[in-house]
Amino acid sequence: MDWSRLWMREWLRRPNLKDAFFEGYGEVKDSWEGSMQRLLTLNGVGGVVWATEHNDPAFAEESRLLVQRLRSYAAG
């Protein structure tokens, strides 16, 4: 989950930090990205549902933006 938080927040704003982070991991980045995108998509959709049910519009918007960013990222 720590990596997902980095991906959702810091790395989306500053992709150079993601590249620097994974320099130490080598080949892990390529296999990790697809799995992380799927996990984050589930996390984003679940976040929208939870936030809507709990009247948390700020978190709902953050989750919606996450899903939109993931779709843009996947489209490449």
mmCIF file of the N, C-alpha and C atoms, coordinates in Angstrom:
data_MODEL
# 
_entry.id   MODEL 
# 
loop_
_atom_site.group_PDB 
_atom_site.id 
_atom_site.type_symbol 
_atom_site.label_atom_id 
_atom_site.label_alt_id 
_atom_site.label_comp_id 
_atom_site.label_asym_id 
_atom_site.label_entity_id 
_atom_site.label_seq_id 
_atom_site.pdbx_PDB_ins_code 
_atom_site.Cartn_x 
_atom_site.Cartn_y 
_atom_site.Cartn_z 
_atom_site.occupancy 
_atom_site.B_iso_or_equiv 
_atom_site.pdbx_formal_charge 
_atom_site.auth_seq_id 
_atom_site.auth_comp_id 
_atom_site.auth_asym_id 
_atom_site.auth_atom_id 
_atom_site.pdbx_PDB_model_num 
ATOM 1   N N  . MET A 1 1  ? 0.813   -1.197 0.000   1.00 0.00 ? 1  MET A N  1 
ATOM 2   C CA . MET A 1 1  ? 0.000   0.000  0.000   1.00 0.00 ? 1  MET A CA 1 
ATOM 3   C C  . MET A 1 1  ? 0.854   1.258  0.000   1.00 0.00 ? 1  MET A C  1 
ATOM 4   N N  . ASP A 1 2  ? 2.036   1.193  0.589   1.00 0.00 ? 2  ASP A N  1 
ATOM 5   C CA . ASP A 1 2  ? 2.893   2.376  0.571   1.00 0.00 ? 2  ASP A CA 1 
ATOM 6   C C  . ASP A 1 2  ? 3.248   2.765  -0.860  1.00 0.00 ? 2  ASP A C  1 
ATOM 7   N N  . TRP A 1 3  ? 3.555   1.771  -1.696  1.00 0.00 ? 3  TRP A N  1 
ATOM 8   C CA . TRP A 1 3  ? 3.881   2.077  -3.089  1.00 0.00 ? 3  TRP A CA 1 
ATOM 9   C C  . TRP A 1 3  ? 2.670   2.650  -3.806  1.00 0.00 ? 3  TRP A C  1 
ATOM 10  N N  . SER A 1 4  ? 1.481   2.157  -3.484  1.00 0.00 ? 4  SER A N  1 
ATOM 11  C CA . SER A 1 4  ? 0.294   2.684  -4.161  1.00 0.00 ? 4  SER A CA 1 
ATOM 12  C C  . SER A 1 4  ? 0.070   4.139  -3.783  1.00 0.00 ? 4  SER A C  1 
ATOM 13  N N  . ARG A 1 5  ? 0.335   4.495  -2.546  1.00 0.00 ? 5  ARG A N  1 
ATOM 14  C CA . ARG A 1 5  ? 0.190   5.900  -2.144  1.00 0.00 ? 5  ARG A CA 1 
ATOM 15  C C  . ARG A 1 5  ? 1.219   6.777  -2.862  1.00 0.00 ? 5  ARG A C  1 
ATOM 16  N N  . LEU A 1 6  ? 2.432   6.279  -2.982  1.00 0.00 ? 6  LEU A N  1 
ATOM 17  C CA . LEU A 1 6  ? 3.430   7.033  -3.750  1.00 0.00 ? 6  LEU A CA 1 
ATOM 18  C C  . LEU A 1 6  ? 2.972   7.218  -5.192  1.00 0.00 ? 6  LEU A C  1 
ATOM 19  N N  . TRP A 1 7  ? 2.482   6.139  -5.786  1.00 0.00 ? 7  TRP A N  1 
ATOM 20  C CA . TRP A 1 7  ? 2.045   6.184  -7.183  1.00 0.00 ? 7  TRP A CA 1 
ATOM 21  C C  . TRP A 1 7  ? 0.880   7.146  -7.356  1.00 0.00 ? 7  TRP A C  1 
ATOM 22  N N  . MET A 1 8  ? -0.083  7.123  -6.427  1.00 0.00 ? 8  MET A N  1 
ATOM 23  C CA . MET A 1 8  ? -1.284  7.955  -6.534  1.00 0.00 ? 8  MET A CA 1 
ATOM 24  C C  . MET A 1 8  ? -0.983  9.427  -6.329  1.00 0.00 ? 8  MET A C  1 
ATOM 25  N N  . ARG A 1 9  ? -0.009  9.721  -5.539  1.00 0.00 ? 9  ARG A N  1 
ATOM 26  C CA . ARG A 1 9  ? 0.213   11.125 -5.173  1.00 0.00 ? 9  ARG A CA 1 
ATOM 27  C C  . ARG A 1 9  ? 1.532   11.649 -5.730  1.00 0.00 ? 9  ARG A C  1 
ATOM 28  N N  . GLU A 1 10 ? 2.623   11.338 -5.077  1.00 0.00 ? 10 GLU A N  1 
ATOM 29  C CA . GLU A 1 10 ? 3.904   11.942 -5.437  1.00 0.00 ? 10 GLU A CA 1 
ATOM 30  C C  . GLU A 1 10 ? 4.335   11.635 -6.870  1.00 0.00 ? 10 GLU A C  1 
ATOM 31  N N  . TRP A 1 11 ? 4.233   10.377 -7.283  1.00 0.00 ? 11 TRP A N  1 
ATOM 32  C CA . TRP A 1 11 ? 4.754   10.004 -8.594  1.00 0.00 ? 11 TRP A CA 1 
ATOM 33  C C  . TRP A 1 11 ? 3.916   10.549 -9.743  1.00 0.00 ? 11 TRP A C  1 
ATOM 34  N N  . LEU A 1 12 ? 2.629   10.750 -9.526  1.00 0.00 ? 12 LEU A N  1 
ATOM 35  C CA . LEU A 1 12 ? 1.811   11.350 -10.581 1.00 0.00 ? 12 LEU A CA 1 
ATOM 36  C C  . LEU A 1 12 ? 2.195   12.806 -10.777 1.00 0.00 ? 12 LEU A C  1 
ATOM 37  N N  . ARG A 1 13 ? 2.543   13.467 -9.701  1.00 0.00 ? 13 ARG A N  1 
ATOM 38  C CA . ARG A 1 13 ? 2.949   14.875 -9.790  1.00 0.00 ? 13 ARG A CA 1 
ATOM 39  C C  . ARG A 1 13 ? 4.387   15.026 -10.266 1.00 0.00 ? 13 ARG A C  1 
ATOM 40  N N  . ARG A 1 14 ? 5.241   14.064 -9.878  1.00 0.00 ? 14 ARG A N  1 
ATOM 41  C CA . ARG A 1 14 ? 6.663   14.160 -10.212 1.00 0.00 ? 14 ARG A CA 1 
ATOM 42  C C  . ARG A 1 14 ? 7.175   12.795 -10.670 1.00 0.00 ? 14 ARG A C  1 
ATOM 43  N N  . PRO A 1 15 ? 6.935   12.459 -11.948 1.00 0.00 ? 15 PRO A N  1 
ATOM 44  C CA . PRO A 1 15 ? 7.318   11.138 -12.454 1.00 0.00 ? 15 PRO A CA 1 
ATOM 45  C C  . PRO A 1 15 ? 8.813   10.842 -12.314 1.00 0.00 ? 15 PRO A C  1 
ATOM 46  N N  . ASN A 1 16 ? 9.635   11.878 -12.270 1.00 0.00 ? 16 ASN A N  1 
ATOM 47  C CA . ASN A 1 16 ? 11.074  11.647 -12.107 1.00 0.00 ? 16 ASN A CA 1 
ATOM 48  C C  . ASN A 1 16 ? 11.393  10.949 -10.792 1.00 0.00 ? 16 ASN A C  1 
ATOM 49  N N  . LEU A 1 17 ? 10.559  11.167 -9.772  1.00 0.00 ? 17 LEU A N  1 
ATOM 50  C CA . LEU A 1 17 ? 10.777  10.488 -8.491  1.00 0.00 ? 17 LEU A CA 1 
ATOM 51  C C  . LEU A 1 17 ? 10.511  8.990  -8.609  1.00 0.00 ? 17 LEU A C  1 
ATOM 52  N N  . LYS A 1 18 ? 9.508   8.629  -9.417  1.00 0.00 ? 18 LYS A N  1 
ATOM 53  C CA . LYS A 1 18 ? 9.221   7.198  -9.629  1.00 0.00 ? 18 LYS A CA 1 
ATOM 54  C C  . LYS A 1 18 ? 10.406  6.536  -10.326 1.00 0.00 ? 18 LYS A C  1 
ATOM 55  N N  . ASP A 1 19 ? 10.915  7.190  -11.357 1.00 0.00 ? 19 ASP A N  1 
ATOM 56  C CA . ASP A 1 19 ? 12.062  6.630  -12.079 1.00 0.00 ? 19 ASP A CA 1 
ATOM 57  C C  . ASP A 1 19 ? 13.268  6.464  -11.158 1.00 0.00 ? 19 ASP A C  1 
ATOM 58  N N  . ALA A 1 20 ? 13.522  7.464  -10.331 1.00 0.00 ? 20 ALA A N  1 
ATOM 59  C CA . ALA A 1 20 ? 14.647  7.382  -9.394  1.00 0.00 ? 20 ALA A CA 1 
ATOM 60  C C  . ALA A 1 20 ? 14.439  6.267  -8.371  1.00 0.00 ? 20 ALA A C  1 
ATOM 61  N N  . PHE A 1 21 ? 13.221  6.125  -7.881  1.00 0.00 ? 21 PHE A N  1 
ATOM 62  C CA . PHE A 1 21 ? 12.914  5.085  -6.903  1.00 0.00 ? 21 PHE A CA 1 
ATOM 63  C C  . PHE A 1 21 ? 13.202  3.701  -7.475  1.00 0.00 ? 21 PHE A C  1 
ATOM 64  N N  . PHE A 1 22 ? 12.764  3.476  -8.710  1.00 0.00 ? 22 PHE A N  1 
ATOM 65  C CA . PHE A 1 22 ? 12.907  2.146  -9.296  1.00 0.00 ? 22 PHE A CA 1 
ATOM 66  C C  . PHE A 1 22 ? 14.288  1.856  -9.871  1.00 0.00 ? 22 PHE A C  1 
ATOM 67  N N  . GLU A 1 23 ? 15.153  2.840  -9.940  1.00 0.00 ? 23 GLU A N  1 
ATOM 68  C CA . GLU A 1 23 ? 16.526  2.559  -10.369 1.00 0.00 ? 23 GLU A CA 1 
ATOM 69  C C  . GLU A 1 23 ? 17.162  1.520  -9.447  1.00 0.00 ? 23 GLU A C  1 
ATOM 70  N N  . GLY A 1 24 ? 16.810  1.565  -8.178  1.00 0.00 ? 24 GLY A N  1 
ATOM 71  C CA . GLY A 1 24 ? 17.344  0.611  -7.215  1.00 0.00 ? 24 GLY A CA 1 
ATOM 72  C C  . GLY A 1 24 ? 16.725  -0.772 -7.306  1.00 0.00 ? 24 GLY A C  1 
ATOM 73  N N  . TYR A 1 25 ? 15.576  -0.887 -7.981  1.00 0.00 ? 25 TYR A N  1 
ATOM 74  C CA . TYR A 1 25 ? 14.877  -2.161 -8.088  1.00 0.00 ? 25 TYR A CA 1 
ATOM 75  C C  . TYR A 1 25 ? 15.080  -2.856 -9.432  1.00 0.00 ? 25 TYR A C  1 
ATOM 76  N N  . GLY A 1 26 ? 15.581  -2.161 -10.412 1.00 0.00 ? 26 GLY A N  1 
ATOM 77  C CA . GLY A 1 26 ? 15.848  -2.772 -11.711 1.00 0.00 ? 26 GLY A CA 1 
ATOM 78  C C  . GLY A 1 26 ? 14.609  -3.305 -12.394 1.00 0.00 ? 26 GLY A C  1 
ATOM 79  N N  . GLU A 1 27 ? 14.588  -4.587 -12.704 1.00 0.00 ? 27 GLU A N  1 
ATOM 80  C CA . GLU A 1 27 ? 13.531  -5.221 -13.488 1.00 0.00 ? 27 GLU A CA 1 
ATOM 81  C C  . GLU A 1 27 ? 12.173  -5.247 -12.798 1.00 0.00 ? 27 GLU A C  1 
ATOM 82  N N  . VAL A 1 28 ? 12.119  -5.009 -11.519 1.00 0.00 ? 28 VAL A N  1 
ATOM 83  C CA . VAL A 1 28 ? 10.861  -5.069 -10.783 1.00 0.00 ? 28 VAL A CA 1 
ATOM 84  C C  . VAL A 1 28 ? 9.852   -4.065 -11.331 1.00 0.00 ? 28 VAL A C  1 
ATOM 85  N N  . LYS A 1 29 ? 10.313  -2.926 -11.774 1.00 0.00 ? 29 LYS A N  1 
ATOM 86  C CA . LYS A 1 29 ? 9.404   -1.869 -12.230 1.00 0.00 ? 29 LYS A CA 1 
ATOM 87  C C  . LYS A 1 29 ? 8.466   -2.370 -13.319 1.00 0.00 ? 29 LYS A C  1 
ATOM 88  N N  . ASP A 1 30 ? 8.985   -3.046 -14.331 1.00 0.00 ? 30 ASP A N  1 
ATOM 89  C CA . ASP A 1 30 ? 8.149   -3.475 -15.455 1.00 0.00 ? 30 ASP A CA 1 
ATOM 90  C C  . ASP A 1 30 ? 7.063   -4.446 -15.016 1.00 0.00 ? 30 ASP A C  1 
ATOM 91  N N  . SER A 1 31 ? 7.387   -5.413 -14.194 1.00 0.00 ? 31 SER A N  1 
ATOM 92  C CA . SER A 1 31 ? 6.389   -6.382 -13.759 1.00 0.00 ? 31 SER A CA 1 
ATOM 93  C C  . SER A 1 31 ? 5.446   -5.773 -12.718 1.00 0.00 ? 31 SER A C  1 
ATOM 94  N N  . TRP A 1 32 ? 5.903   -4.815 -11.987 1.00 0.00 ? 32 TRP A N  1 
ATOM 95  C CA . TRP A 1 32 ? 5.123   -4.199 -10.923 1.00 0.00 ? 32 TRP A CA 1 
ATOM 96  C C  . TRP A 1 32 ? 4.063   -3.251 -11.475 1.00 0.00 ? 32 TRP A C  1 
ATOM 97  N N  . GLU A 1 33 ? 4.374   -2.527 -12.541 1.00 0.00 ? 33 GLU A N  1 
ATOM 98  C CA . GLU A 1 33 ? 3.468   -1.480 -13.023 1.00 0.00 ? 33 GLU A CA 1 
ATOM 99  C C  . GLU A 1 33 ? 2.094   -1.996 -13.408 1.00 0.00 ? 33 GLU A C  1 
ATOM 100 N N  . GLY A 1 34 ? 2.001   -3.086 -14.133 1.00 0.00 ? 34 GLY A N  1 
ATOM 101 C CA . GLY A 1 34 ? 0.705   -3.609 -14.534 1.00 0.00 ? 34 GLY A CA 1 
ATOM 102 C C  . GLY A 1 34 ? -0.132  -4.022 -13.338 1.00 0.00 ? 34 GLY A C  1 
ATOM 103 N N  . SER A 1 35 ? 0.493   -4.701 -12.394 1.00 0.00 ? 35 SER A N  1 
ATOM 104 C CA . SER A 1 35 ? -0.215  -5.115 -11.179 1.00 0.00 ? 35 SER A CA 1 
ATOM 105 C C  . SER A 1 35 ? -0.656  -3.902 -10.376 1.00 0.00 ? 35 SER A C  1 
ATOM 106 N N  . MET A 1 36 ? 0.188   -2.913 -10.269 1.00 0.00 ? 36 MET A N  1 
ATOM 107 C CA . MET A 1 36 ? -0.152  -1.722 -9.503  1.00 0.00 ? 36 MET A CA 1 
ATOM 108 C C  . MET A 1 36 ? -1.290  -0.948 -10.163 1.00 0.00 ? 36 MET A C  1 
ATOM 109 N N  . GLN A 1 37 ? -1.298  -0.888 -11.479 1.00 0.00 ? 37 GLN A N  1 
ATOM 110 C CA . GLN A 1 37 ? -2.394  -0.196 -12.168 1.00 0.00 ? 37 GLN A CA 1 
ATOM 111 C C  . GLN A 1 37 ? -3.731  -0.875 -11.892 1.00 0.00 ? 37 GLN A C  1 
ATOM 112 N N  . ARG A 1 38 ? -3.751  -2.182 -11.893 1.00 0.00 ? 38 ARG A N  1 
ATOM 113 C CA . ARG A 1 38 ? -4.998  -2.900 -11.595 1.00 0.00 ? 38 ARG A CA 1 
ATOM 114 C C  . ARG A 1 38 ? -5.428  -2.668 -10.148 1.00 0.00 ? 38 ARG A C  1 
ATOM 115 N N  . LEU A 1 39 ? -4.485  -2.754 -9.226  1.00 0.00 ? 39 LEU A N  1 
ATOM 116 C CA . LEU A 1 39 ? -4.792  -2.523 -7.816  1.00 0.00 ? 39 LEU A CA 1 
ATOM 117 C C  . LEU A 1 39 ? -5.299  -1.099 -7.597  1.00 0.00 ? 39 LEU A C  1 
ATOM 118 N N  . LEU A 1 40 ? -4.650  -0.138 -8.213  1.00 0.00 ? 40 LEU A N  1 
ATOM 119 C CA . LEU A 1 40 ? -5.068  1.254  -8.033  1.00 0.00 ? 40 LEU A CA 1 
ATOM 120 C C  . LEU A 1 40 ? -6.430  1.530  -8.658  1.00 0.00 ? 40 LEU A C  1 
ATOM 121 N N  . THR A 1 41 ? -6.738  0.865  -9.759  1.00 0.00 ? 41 THR A N  1 
ATOM 122 C CA . THR A 1 41 ? -8.064  1.033  -10.357 1.00 0.00 ? 41 THR A CA 1 
ATOM 123 C C  . THR A 1 41 ? -9.133  0.539  -9.391  1.00 0.00 ? 41 THR A C  1 
ATOM 124 N N  . LEU A 1 42 ? -8.919  -0.635 -8.818  1.00 0.00 ? 42 LEU A N  1 
ATOM 125 C CA . LEU A 1 42 ? -9.862  -1.145 -7.811  1.00 0.00 ? 42 LEU A CA 1 
ATOM 126 C C  . LEU A 1 42 ? -9.942  -0.209 -6.609  1.00 0.00 ? 42 LEU A C  1 
ATOM 127 N N  . ASN A 1 43 ? -8.794  0.280  -6.186  1.00 0.00 ? 43 ASN A N  1 
ATOM 128 C CA . ASN A 1 43 ? -8.740  1.201  -5.056  1.00 0.00 ? 43 ASN A CA 1 
ATOM 129 C C  . ASN A 1 43 ? -9.500  2.486  -5.378  1.00 0.00 ? 43 ASN A C  1 
ATOM 130 N N  . GLY A 1 44 ? -9.347  3.011  -6.588  1.00 0.00 ? 44 GLY A N  1 
ATOM 131 C CA . GLY A 1 44 ? -10.028 4.244  -6.977  1.00 0.00 ? 44 GLY A CA 1 
ATOM 132 C C  . GLY A 1 44 ? -11.530 4.078  -7.053  1.00 0.00 ? 44 GLY A C  1 
ATOM 133 N N  . VAL A 1 45 ? -11.980 3.018  -7.685  1.00 0.00 ? 45 VAL A N  1 
ATOM 134 C CA . VAL A 1 45 ? -13.423 2.769  -7.785  1.00 0.00 ? 45 VAL A CA 1 
ATOM 135 C C  . VAL A 1 45 ? -14.009 2.531  -6.389  1.00 0.00 ? 45 VAL A C  1 
ATOM 136 N N  . GLY A 1 46 ? -13.322 1.731  -5.593  1.00 0.00 ? 46 GLY A N  1 
ATOM 137 C CA . GLY A 1 46 ? -13.777 1.503  -4.222  1.00 0.00 ? 46 GLY A CA 1 
ATOM 138 C C  . GLY A 1 46 ? -13.801 2.788  -3.407  1.00 0.00 ? 46 GLY A C  1 
ATOM 139 N N  . GLY A 1 47 ? -12.829 3.659  -3.654  1.00 0.00 ? 47 GLY A N  1 
ATOM 140 C CA . GLY A 1 47 ? -12.787 4.943  -2.949  1.00 0.00 ? 47 GLY A CA 1 
ATOM 141 C C  . GLY A 1 47 ? -13.977 5.822  -3.287  1.00 0.00 ? 47 GLY A C  1 
ATOM 142 N N  . VAL A 1 48 ? -14.364 5.834  -4.559  1.00 0.00 ? 48 VAL A N  1 
ATOM 143 C CA . VAL A 1 48 ? -15.543 6.618  -4.963  1.00 0.00 ? 48 VAL A CA 1 
ATOM 144 C C  . VAL A 1 48 ? -16.781 6.086  -4.253  1.00 0.00 ? 48 VAL A C  1 
ATOM 145 N N  . VAL A 1 49 ? -16.946 4.769  -4.246  1.00 0.00 ? 49 VAL A N  1 
ATOM 146 C CA . VAL A 1 49 ? -18.114 4.165  -3.601  1.00 0.00 ? 49 VAL A CA 1 
ATOM 147 C C  . VAL A 1 49 ? -18.128 4.488  -2.111  1.00 0.00 ? 49 VAL A C  1 
ATOM 148 N N  . TRP A 1 50 ? -16.998 4.241  -1.438  1.00 0.00 ? 50 TRP A N  1 
ATOM 149 C CA . TRP A 1 50 ? -16.933 4.489  0.000   1.00 0.00 ? 50 TRP A CA 1 
ATOM 150 C C  . TRP A 1 50 ? -17.209 5.953  0.317   1.00 0.00 ? 50 TRP A C  1 
ATOM 151 N N  . ALA A 1 51 ? -16.545 6.855  -0.414  1.00 0.00 ? 51 ALA A N  1 
ATOM 152 C CA . ALA A 1 51 ? -16.693 8.288  -0.144  1.00 0.00 ? 51 ALA A CA 1 
ATOM 153 C C  . ALA A 1 51 ? -18.124 8.760  -0.385  1.00 0.00 ? 51 ALA A C  1 
ATOM 154 N N  . THR A 1 52 ? -18.763 8.210  -1.415  1.00 0.00 ? 52 THR A N  1 
ATOM 155 C CA . THR A 1 52 ? -20.153 8.576  -1.687  1.00 0.00 ? 52 THR A CA 1 
ATOM 156 C C  . THR A 1 52 ? -21.055 8.106  -0.555  1.00 0.00 ? 52 THR A C  1 
ATOM 157 N N  . GLU A 1 53 ? -20.846 6.879  -0.107  1.00 0.00 ? 53 GLU A N  1 
ATOM 158 C CA . GLU A 1 53 ? -21.661 6.334  0.987   1.00 0.00 ? 53 GLU A CA 1 
ATOM 159 C C  . GLU A 1 53 ? -21.436 7.072  2.310   1.00 0.00 ? 53 GLU A C  1 
ATOM 160 N N  . HIS A 1 54 ? -20.239 7.661  2.479   1.00 0.00 ? 54 HIS A N  1 
ATOM 161 C CA . HIS A 1 54 ? -19.895 8.321  3.743   1.00 0.00 ? 54 HIS A CA 1 
ATOM 162 C C  . HIS A 1 54 ? -19.857 9.847  3.616   1.00 0.00 ? 54 HIS A C  1 
ATOM 163 N N  . ASN A 1 55 ? -20.421 10.350 2.533   1.00 0.00 ? 55 ASN A N  1 
ATOM 164 C CA . ASN A 1 55 ? -20.523 11.800 2.339   1.00 0.00 ? 55 ASN A CA 1 
ATOM 165 C C  . ASN A 1 55 ? -19.172 12.505 2.488   1.00 0.00 ? 55 ASN A C  1 
ATOM 166 N N  . ASP A 1 56 ? -18.188 12.009 1.762   1.00 0.00 ? 56 ASP A N  1 
ATOM 167 C CA . ASP A 1 56 ? -16.841 12.595 1.778   1.00 0.00 ? 56 ASP A CA 1 
ATOM 168 C C  . ASP A 1 56 ? -16.498 13.027 0.352   1.00 0.00 ? 56 ASP A C  1 
ATOM 169 N N  . PRO A 1 57 ? -17.002 14.196 -0.076  1.00 0.00 ? 57 PRO A N  1 
ATOM 170 C CA . PRO A 1 57 ? -16.821 14.610 -1.466  1.00 0.00 ? 57 PRO A CA 1 
ATOM 171 C C  . PRO A 1 57 ? -15.361 14.833 -1.861  1.00 0.00 ? 57 PRO A C  1 
ATOM 172 N N  . ALA A 1 58 ? -14.521 15.260 -0.940  1.00 0.00 ? 58 ALA A N  1 
ATOM 173 C CA . ALA A 1 58 ? -13.108 15.480 -1.274  1.00 0.00 ? 58 ALA A CA 1 
ATOM 174 C C  . ALA A 1 58 ? -12.422 14.161 -1.633  1.00 0.00 ? 58 ALA A C  1 
ATOM 175 N N  . PHE A 1 59 ? -12.686 13.120 -0.834  1.00 0.00 ? 59 PHE A N  1 
ATOM 176 C CA . PHE A 1 59 ? -12.075 11.820 -1.113  1.00 0.00 ? 59 PHE A CA 1 
ATOM 177 C C  . PHE A 1 59 ? -12.667 11.202 -2.376  1.00 0.00 ? 59 PHE A C  1 
ATOM 178 N N  . ALA A 1 60 ? -13.961 11.426 -2.602  1.00 0.00 ? 60 ALA A N  1 
ATOM 179 C CA . ALA A 1 60 ? -14.596 10.930 -3.827  1.00 0.00 ? 60 ALA A CA 1 
ATOM 180 C C  . ALA A 1 60 ? -13.934 11.565 -5.047  1.00 0.00 ? 60 ALA A C  1 
ATOM 181 N N  . GLU A 1 61 ? -13.676 12.853 -4.982  1.00 0.00 ? 61 GLU A N  1 
ATOM 182 C CA . GLU A 1 61 ? -13.037 13.545 -6.111  1.00 0.00 ? 61 GLU A CA 1 
ATOM 183 C C  . GLU A 1 61 ? -11.608 13.056 -6.322  1.00 0.00 ? 61 GLU A C  1 
ATOM 184 N N  . GLU A 1 62 ? -10.857 12.874 -5.240  1.00 0.00 ? 62 GLU A N  1 
ATOM 185 C CA . GLU A 1 62 ? -9.492  12.345 -5.354  1.00 0.00 ? 62 GLU A CA 1 
ATOM 186 C C  . GLU A 1 62 ? -9.516  10.961 -6.011  1.00 0.00 ? 62 GLU A C  1 
ATOM 187 N N  . SER A 1 63 ? -10.468 10.146 -5.627  1.00 0.00 ? 63 SER A N  1 
ATOM 188 C CA . SER A 1 63 ? -10.580 8.798  -6.193  1.00 0.00 ? 63 SER A CA 1 
ATOM 189 C C  . SER A 1 63 ? -10.984 8.845  -7.660  1.00 0.00 ? 63 SER A C  1 
ATOM 190 N N  . ARG A 1 64 ? -11.903 9.754  -8.015  1.00 0.00 ? 64 ARG A N  1 
ATOM 191 C CA . ARG A 1 64 ? -12.283 9.909  -9.423  1.00 0.00 ? 64 ARG A CA 1 
ATOM 192 C C  . ARG A 1 64 ? -11.090 10.344 -10.269 1.00 0.00 ? 64 ARG A C  1 
ATOM 193 N N  . LEU A 1 65 ? -10.329 11.303 -9.741  1.00 0.00 ? 65 LEU A N  1 
ATOM 194 C CA . LEU A 1 65 ? -9.145  11.769 -10.465 1.00 0.00 ? 65 LEU A CA 1 
ATOM 195 C C  . LEU A 1 65 ? -8.131  10.644 -10.642 1.00 0.00 ? 65 LEU A C  1 
ATOM 196 N N  . LEU A 1 66 ? -7.993  9.811  -9.631  1.00 0.00 ? 66 LEU A N  1 
ATOM 197 C CA . LEU A 1 66 ? -7.089  8.665  -9.730  1.00 0.00 ? 66 LEU A CA 1 
ATOM 198 C C  . LEU A 1 66 ? -7.498  7.770  -10.891 1.00 0.00 ? 66 LEU A C  1 
ATOM 199 N N  . VAL A 1 67 ? -8.773  7.437  -10.978 1.00 0.00 ? 67 VAL A N  1 
ATOM 200 C CA . VAL A 1 67 ? -9.251  6.570  -12.063 1.00 0.00 ? 67 VAL A CA 1 
ATOM 201 C C  . VAL A 1 67 ? -9.032  7.242  -13.411 1.00 0.00 ? 67 VAL A C  1 
ATOM 202 N N  . GLN A 1 68 ? -9.296  8.537  -13.505 1.00 0.00 ? 68 GLN A N  1 
ATOM 203 C CA . GLN A 1 68 ? -9.069  9.258  -14.767 1.00 0.00 ? 68 GLN A CA 1 
ATOM 204 C C  . GLN A 1 68 ? -7.593  9.245  -15.151 1.00 0.00 ? 68 GLN A C  1 
ATOM 205 N N  . ARG A 1 69 ? -6.713  9.475  -14.173 1.00 0.00 ? 69 ARG A N  1 
ATOM 206 C CA . ARG A 1 69 ? -5.274  9.467  -14.448 1.00 0.00 ? 69 ARG A CA 1 
ATOM 207 C C  . ARG A 1 69 ? -4.807  8.087  -14.895 1.00 0.00 ? 69 ARG A C  1 
ATOM 208 N N  . LEU A 1 70 ? -5.332  7.058  -14.249 1.00 0.00 ? 70 LEU A N  1 
ATOM 209 C CA . LEU A 1 70 ? -4.955  5.692  -14.630 1.00 0.00 ? 70 LEU A CA 1 
ATOM 210 C C  . LEU A 1 70 ? -5.392  5.377  -16.057 1.00 0.00 ? 70 LEU A C  1 
ATOM 211 N N  . ARG A 1 71 ? -6.584  5.832  -16.432 1.00 0.00 ? 71 ARG A N  1 
ATOM 212 C CA . ARG A 1 71 ? -7.060  5.602  -17.805 1.00 0.00 ? 71 ARG A CA 1 
ATOM 213 C C  . ARG A 1 71 ? -6.155  6.331  -18.798 1.00 0.00 ? 71 ARG A C  1 
ATOM 214 N N  . SER A 1 72 ? -5.774  7.557  -18.490 1.00 0.00 ? 72 SER A N  1 
ATOM 215 C CA . SER A 1 72 ? -4.882  8.313  -19.372 1.00 0.00 ? 72 SER A CA 1 
ATOM 216 C C  . SER A 1 72 ? -3.509  7.661  -19.456 1.00 0.00 ? 72 SER A C  1 
ATOM 217 N N  . TYR A 1 73 ? -3.028  7.205  -18.314 1.00 0.00 ? 73 TYR A N  1 
ATOM 218 C CA . TYR A 1 73 ? -1.720  6.562  -18.252 1.00 0.00 ? 73 TYR A CA 1 
ATOM 219 C C  . TYR A 1 73 ? -1.708  5.282  -19.070 1.00 0.00 ? 73 TYR A C  1 
ATOM 220 N N  . ALA A 1 74 ? -2.779  4.488  -18.944 1.00 0.00 ? 74 ALA A N  1 
ATOM 221 C CA . ALA A 1 74 ? -2.861  3.221  -19.680 1.00 0.00 ? 74 ALA A CA 1 
ATOM 222 C C  . ALA A 1 74 ? -2.978  3.465  -21.179 1.00 0.00 ? 74 ALA A C  1 
ATOM 223 N N  . ALA A 1 75 ? -3.641  4.551  -21.559 1.00 0.00 ? 75 ALA A N  1 
ATOM 224 C CA . ALA A 1 75 ? -3.803  4.863  -22.982 1.00 0.00 ? 75 ALA A CA 1 
ATOM 225 C C  . ALA A 1 75 ? -2.475  5.326  -23.592 1.00 0.00 ? 75 ALA A C  1 
ATOM 226 N N  . GLY A 1 76 ? -1.587  5.750  -22.708 1.00 0.00 ? 76 GLY A N  1 
ATOM 227 C CA . GLY A 1 76 ? -0.253  6.030  -23.066 1.00 0.00 ? 76 GLY A CA 1 
ATOM 228 C C  . GLY A 1 76 ? 0.141   7.188  -23.784 1.00 0.00 ? 76 GLY A C  1 
# 
